[in-house]
Amino acid sequence: MLKSIDPVLGPDLLWLLAAMGHGDDLAVVDANHPAETIARATTTGRIVRLPGLTMARAVRAILTVLPIDDFEPNPIRRMLVVGDAAAVPVVQQEVAAEVAAAGLGADTLPGIERFAFYEAARKAFGVVQVGDARPYGCFLLRKGVIAG
């Protein structure tokens, strides 16, 4: 345990977040995602698992320490629902609410088609797989900078 650090952020996850550079993406995915396969193709080849958590809880913890890229118009993206691109599942609504609560101003998050999301996730720095089993709980978070 560390003071003022959310206990969800264990050593492996803290290392992953700290090692990322400006413009690197973090794939934060649900329990259904082919995370092990995708993780092998990422920059680090690493997967960090957060079993037993909801996606919103995991993203809330990550956003307490990860600066989000404010040079990028869409630094946080979600996977689109196959066959219904207009749908925004509850898991995505919950994450959008956490993003907004963190002061990042996103009521809705832009979507990426499923297979395009997989390709983008392969180019990420690493993967965090959350134990949330609800479908379409898959997001990309782009790291920004801390000025000063």
C-alpha positions as CSV (number, residue, x, y, z in Angstrom):
1,M,0.0,0.0,0.0
2,L,1.1,3.5,-0.8
3,K,-0.2,6.8,0.6
4,S,-2.6,8.6,-1.8
5,I,-2.4,5.8,-4.4
6,D,-5.6,4.0,-5.2
7,P,-5.1,0.4,-4.0
8,V,-6.3,-0.9,-7.4
9,L,-3.0,0.4,-8.8
10,G,-0.7,-2.5,-8.0
11,P,3.1,-2.5,-8.8
12,D,2.7,-4.1,-12.3
13,L,0.1,-1.6,-13.4
14,L,2.0,1.4,-11.9
15,W,5.1,0.3,-13.8
16,L,3.1,0.0,-17.0
17,L,1.6,3.5,-16.6
18,A,4.8,5.1,-15.6
19,A,6.8,3.5,-18.4
20,M,4.4,4.8,-21.1
21,G,5.5,7.9,-23.0
22,H,3.4,10.8,-24.4
23,G,1.2,9.5,-27.2
24,D,1.4,5.8,-26.2
25,D,-2.0,4.1,-25.9
26,L,-3.1,1.8,-23.1
27,A,-5.7,-0.9,-24.0
28,V,-8.1,-1.4,-21.1
29,V,-10.3,-4.3,-22.0
30,D,-13.0,-6.5,-20.6
31,A,-12.8,-10.2,-19.6
32,N,-14.1,-11.3,-23.0
33,H,-11.4,-9.6,-25.0
34,P,-8.6,-11.7,-26.6
35,A,-6.2,-9.8,-24.3
36,E,-3.4,-12.4,-24.1
37,T,-3.1,-12.6,-27.9
38,I,-3.3,-8.8,-28.3
39,A,-0.9,-8.1,-25.5
40,R,1.9,-10.2,-27.1
41,A,1.9,-7.8,-30.1
42,T,2.1,-4.6,-27.9
43,T,5.2,-2.6,-27.3
44,T,5.8,-4.3,-23.9
45,G,4.1,-7.6,-24.6
46,R,2.7,-7.2,-21.1
47,I,-0.8,-7.8,-19.7
48,V,-1.9,-6.7,-16.3
49,R,-5.0,-8.3,-15.0
50,L,-7.5,-6.7,-12.6
51,P,-9.9,-9.5,-11.7
52,G,-13.0,-8.8,-9.7
53,L,-13.4,-5.1,-10.7
54,T,-15.9,-3.3,-12.9
55,M,-14.5,-1.4,-15.9
56,A,-15.6,1.9,-14.4
57,R,-13.7,1.2,-11.1
58,A,-10.5,0.3,-13.0
59,V,-10.6,3.3,-15.3
60,R,-11.3,5.6,-12.3
61,A,-8.2,4.3,-10.6
62,I,-6.1,4.6,-13.8
63,L,-7.2,8.2,-14.4
64,T,-6.0,9.3,-10.9
65,V,-2.4,8.9,-12.2
66,L,-2.4,8.8,-16.0
67,P,-2.4,12.2,-17.7
68,I,-4.5,12.0,-20.8
69,D,-3.3,13.5,-24.1
70,D,-4.8,17.0,-24.5
71,F,-3.2,17.5,-27.9
72,E,-5.3,14.7,-29.3
73,P,-9.0,15.3,-30.2
74,N,-10.0,11.7,-29.2
75,P,-7.5,10.5,-26.6
76,I,-10.0,8.0,-25.1
77,R,-11.8,5.7,-27.5
78,R,-14.2,2.8,-27.2
79,M,-15.1,-0.3,-29.2
80,L,-18.2,0.0,-31.3
81,V,-21.0,-2.5,-30.9
82,V,-21.0,-4.9,-33.9
83,G,-24.1,-4.3,-36.0
84,D,-25.2,-1.2,-34.1
85,A,-22.6,1.6,-34.1
86,A,-25.1,4.0,-32.4
87,A,-25.5,1.8,-29.3
88,V,-23.6,2.8,-26.2
89,P,-23.8,-0.1,-23.7
90,V,-24.1,0.5,-20.0
91,V,-20.4,-0.4,-19.4
92,Q,-19.4,2.4,-21.8
93,Q,-21.8,4.9,-20.3
94,E,-20.2,4.2,-16.9
95,V,-16.7,4.7,-18.2
96,A,-17.8,7.9,-20.0
97,A,-19.1,9.1,-16.6
98,E,-15.8,8.4,-14.9
99,V,-14.0,10.3,-17.7
100,A,-16.3,13.2,-17.2
101,A,-15.9,13.1,-13.4
102,A,-12.1,13.2,-13.9
103,G,-12.6,16.5,-15.6
104,L,-11.8,15.2,-19.1
105,G,-15.1,16.5,-20.5
106,A,-16.3,13.4,-22.3
107,D,-20.0,12.6,-22.2
108,T,-19.6,10.2,-25.0
109,L,-16.4,8.6,-26.3
110,P,-15.7,8.1,-30.0
111,G,-16.0,4.6,-31.2
112,I,-13.8,2.3,-33.3
113,E,-15.0,-0.7,-35.2
114,R,-14.2,-4.1,-33.5
115,F,-11.4,-5.3,-35.8
116,A,-10.0,-1.8,-36.1
117,F,-10.0,-1.7,-32.3
118,Y,-8.0,-5.0,-32.2
119,E,-5.4,-3.5,-34.6
120,A,-5.1,-0.3,-32.6
121,A,-4.8,-2.4,-29.4
122,R,-1.9,-4.4,-30.9
123,K,-0.1,-1.1,-31.4
124,A,-0.7,-0.1,-27.7
125,F,2.0,0.1,-25.1
126,G,0.4,-2.6,-23.0
127,V,-2.9,-4.2,-22.0
128,V,-4.9,-4.1,-18.8
129,Q,-7.6,-6.7,-18.7
130,V,-10.4,-6.0,-16.2
131,G,-12.6,-8.8,-14.8
132,D,-15.7,-7.1,-16.0
133,A,-17.5,-9.6,-18.3
134,R,-19.9,-7.2,-19.9
135,P,-19.4,-7.1,-23.7
136,Y,-17.9,-4.0,-25.3
137,G,-16.0,-2.9,-22.2
138,C,-12.9,-2.1,-24.3
139,F,-11.1,1.2,-24.4
140,L,-7.9,2.9,-25.6
141,L,-6.4,5.7,-23.4
142,R,-3.7,7.9,-24.9
143,K,-1.1,9.1,-22.4
144,G,-0.4,12.9,-22.3
145,V,2.3,14.9,-20.6
146,I,2.7,16.6,-17.2
147,A,3.9,20.1,-17.8
148,G,6.1,21.9,-15.4
